[in-house]
Every structure is written in structure tokens, then in C-alpha cells.
């Protein structure tokens, strides 16, 4: 189990340092700030501006999760196949399920961090009104389950692809 955890942590470190992930995090931060500015300028003091902000945040999150969860997940096993390291991982005592779990764990953790960073924005939406903290928690659970499902489907496709 330690080998699988080490593989997951290695994948997490690689994804957090990769230039594509840095660009994705920067783009997400800019889009979130843009949503805050547009919501603040558009509604003013009329209506439930928190609900508008949260709707924009959820839309941005869903689109990002769809793009980010599927892309790297589908290529996770391809990296190991190209590097011819699948045999080495199996010699280290990892079963094919443990290899999938380790690769998915690192990807899931790095993508989940993108959602965790948005908690202050969601808190701002509850303060602005129009949405309850329970609704925010429910939406984040749904986004996490969407992330888990999309990565699972992408990994299943990657695992069943021919060499």
C-alpha cells in the first residue's frame, strides 16, 4: 500500500508543478475574479447578487471539471505505457487496481484542490445573499461526485484502450 501511496503522491507533485496545471489554475482564478467583478457591477444592491455569483462560479467549475478531469485522466496510463513502467510497477507488488487507484488518487487530489480554493468565493456568495450554506455544500458535493465520475470514466477508457 505504501508503494501505491507513493505513486499517488508522485502524481500529485507532477500535476501541481506541470506548466499546464499552473496555467489552468491561473485561468480559473482570473475567471473567478471576473465573475465577482461582473456580479458586483451588474446587480449593485438590487436582488440576490450572491445567487448570481454562485451560479457563475458553478458554471465555471463545471466547465473546468469537464475539461480538466477528462484530459489528464485519460492520458494517465498512457504515460506509464510509453515509459514502459507498468511492468516495473507490477514487479513492485502493485496490482493493476492499485496502479489505477494510485494514478486516479493523484489526479483527483490535484483537481479537488481547485475546488477547495473556491470556498472563499462561495462564502462571499452566501454573504451577498440569495443562497444558503447548505446549498453551497450540496453543490460542492455534486461537483466532487461529477469529478469522481468523469475521472473514473476516463480512466476506464484509458485502461481498456489497446496498447
MOJOWO-V933287 format. One record per run of one state. SS is the DSSP state (alpha for helix, beta for strand, coil for the rest). FROM is the first residue (numbers start at 1). LEN is the number of residues. If there is no record, write none. Layout:
BEGIN
ss=(SS | SS)
from=(FROM | FROM)
len=(LEN | LEN)
END
This chain:
BEGIN
ss=(coil | alpha | coil | alpha | coil | alpha | coil | alpha | coil | alpha | coil | alpha | coil | alpha | coil)
from=(1 | 2 | 18 | 19 | 44 | 49 | 83 | 86 | 92 | 96 | 117 | 119 | 129 | 133 | 161)
len=(1 | 16 | 1 | 25 | 5 | 34 | 3 | 6 | 4 | 21 | 2 | 10 | 4 | 28 | 3)
END
